[in-house]
Amino acid sequence: MKYLIGADFGGGSSKATLLREDGKIIAAASKEYPTFYPEDGWAEQDPEDSYRAFVENVRTVMRDGAVSPDEVACLCLDGATHTAVLLDEQDIPVRNAIYWTDSRSREEVRFLKEQYEERIYAYAWNTPNEMWTLPHLMWLRKHEGTDFRRIHKIMFMKDYVRYRLTGDFVTDYVEAMGSMLMDVPNGCWSDELCALAGIRKEMLPQIVDPMEILSPISERACRETGLSPHTKVIAGATDTVMEVYASGAIQEGQMTVKLATAGRICPITDHALSNRRLVNYRHIIPGLWYPGTGTKSCAASYRWYRDTFGGEEQLKGTDAYEQMNRAAERVPPMSGNLYFHPYLQGELTPYFDASLRGSFTGIRSSHTKGHFTRALLEGVAYSLKDCYELILQENLEIHQAIVIGGGAKGKLWRQIVSDMLGIEMIRTRNNDSSLGAAMLAGVASGVFASFEESIAKCVEIETVIRPDMETYKKYEKGFRRYQSIQKALEGIYREMGED
């Protein structure tokens, strides 16, 4: 038997999946690590945390799966887009990586939109906002000039971990799009965009295909990880496209609804979409795209809520999310007219406004903790509905929706989202990005003959979620109120940001 390992680096944890050639998951392991918020609107990660988590997870799945190093045919990494790791001449990180939810670069984004939006769109096929690497670098050049001048190499989180394994200074074309430094039509780095960032193209990695087989794992990395030098390593891609792939969405007309650290809705198309409030990315499947929407704080909102208000359940040794979900299930839809806006880090689609803030609105003395929990789940679903409205405007023919991400494990949340959007959604048994990475490793190494075979072997429908149309009608009314609250408060949020 041959085995494959996929490893993912997300907003709050890293996960590794050990996959057998018959499509069965043999073992999985995850390890949380922190995202730091040193100032309001900032979000950073320590690259060393990702590497340590990778090492621990790989050793765990190989031990639990009773697999020898030489039985692992191929390894693939994926990670959250836009999170640049900056290395000095000794390959030591200059500073923590700015995570993509960070919103410190508002002034830089304002400048880019006013002076260069059309030029940037011509190269990047996306419009500037605070999540892209380009404005992050501009901010660093202005505010941390000493560290900025020490930058020798710029790579991205999963590429940094892989660099520690093989020494290859490369990235894939999906990740490269996420930097806003790429000339997308020509498949190379853009001189003009690099000049805006104040960097040289030589500081950026070579752009390769996600299935490119790279150098062997070094002797040192083999000692640290327990991997074999005979295990092939491929370039990999971003976490979202791997989740899309792991869900089986490789054809036009399919759509994924993601409940993870961030929330995303991504239809599968054969072209980039022109609506500039959408984000365009190429699929790993040749000729396809997964343009989409994004809400910054999806499962991140629930994790914040758990960490801030869920301490009692954790002290009792029970699963905090399960405890909170049970209380929320006892609360009827609409949460007693309590509304939550999940703008903990500002918001992307459809507002692209870093000044927005999170809020609970309509609090009454009759509201219990269950009301607050359900309101939070509904608030994220309202935010996804805000995103879905843009998709509907594109007149795409969607024949299948698939719910993915760690948040989709909760039955209540899945049902709320289905009721909110008014659509039937499929949930597959396993659909996280580390599985997608392992599947791609299988295709690249020949363990699977094709993308289609990998899906036939690895993707299994677990359940179908059907909307309650009476609840859908209630949420339609609630959604208009949700939008009205956002509009009423946006000016106040901006004033807060100026204090």
C-alpha positions, 0 to 999 in steps of 0.5 A: 500500500502507498500512502499520502500526506496532506498538511494544512496551515490555517488561521488557528491550527495546522492539520495533517491527514494520512491517506491510503491509496484506496481513498481511506483516511488512516490517521489525522492530527491537528495542533492549535497555534495562536494568531496574535493581535498586538493592536486593534485590527492587526493579526500576525502569526509566528512562522515557527509555530507552523513548522513546529505544528507540522513536525508534530502532526506528521510524526503523530499520523505516521505513528498512529497509522503505523506507517513507515517513512518509505511507505509515504509516496508523496507530501503536499502542503497548503495554507491560508493565502496572503500570509507572507513570510519575510526572511533575511539573508540567513533565512531567519524571519524578519518579523511575524507574518502579517495574517490576511485578516489584518487591516492595518494597511487602510491608508495604503489601500486607499492610496492604491484605489485612488491612484492605481486601481485600474492598473492593478486590476489589469495585472491582478484581476482583483481590486485592492483591499487590506488582505493582499500582500501588496499593501502589507509590504507598503505598510511595512516599508513606511512604518518598519523601514529597518526591518523592511530593508532586511528582507531578502526573500518573500514567501508564503506560510506553506511555502516557508514550511516546505522551504524548511523541508526541501530548500526550494524557493517556489510558490504556486500560481494560486498562491501567487495570485493572492499576493497582488504582485502577479501579472496574472495574464502572463503568469509571472511577477509584475514589475510595476506591482513589485515597484509599488511594493518597493521590492525586486522580483528577485525577492519573490519565489519562482511560480510553478504548477501546484503539482510540480514535484520538487527537490528531495527532503533534506537530511536535516528535515528527515531527522526532524520530521521522521519523513523519508528522502524518498517521499516526493514533495509537490508545490501545493496550493492554497487552503480554500482551493484544496477544500473546494477540491476535497469536496468534489467541486471540480465542475462548473455549476457546483458551489462551496459554502465554507464555514472556517476561520473565514467564510467563503462562497465559491462557485466553480466557473470557466472564467474570472468574474468581472464584479469587483466585489468578488475575488478571482482565483484559478482552480487547480483544475486546468481551465477552471476558476473558483471566484468567490466572496469572503467574510473575515470572521466566520468560525473565528467569531465562534472561537472568539466567543468560546474563548471569551464566554465559554470558559465554564464549559472548558473547565468542566472538561466538556466540549465547549462548542457542543455545550453552547450548541445545545443551549442555542438549539433550544432558542427559536430562529431569529434569537429573540430579535438579537442580532450579531454582526461578525466584523471582528476584523472589519469585513470583506464582501460586500463592504470591503471596509476595515473600519466595521466592528462586531456588535450584538444589537437588540439585547434584552433582559430576557436573552440568555446565553443560548440566545447570544450563541444562536445570534452569533451563528445566525449573524455569521449566516447573515454575513454569508447571505450578504455574500450570496446576494453577489453570487446571485447577481452573476446569473450563474447556474448552480446545481449543487452546493457543498458545505465545507470547513470545520464549522460545518461539523455542527448540525445546528450551524449547517441547518441555519446556513441552509435556512438562511440561503434557502438552498439544499446543501451537501456535506461530505464525510471529510472535506478539509484542505489537508485531505485535498492536499493529500489527494493532490499529492496522489494525482501528482505522484500517480497514485491516483490516475486523475482528479476524477479518480481521486474524488471517486475514491476519497469523496463520500456524501455524508448528509444532505441539508434541506432548508425549512422554507418557513424559517427561510421567510423569517430570515429574509425579513431578519436579513433586511434588518441585519443590513439596516443595522450595518448601515446605521452603525457604519459611520459610528464605526469609522469614528471609533477608528479615528479615536 
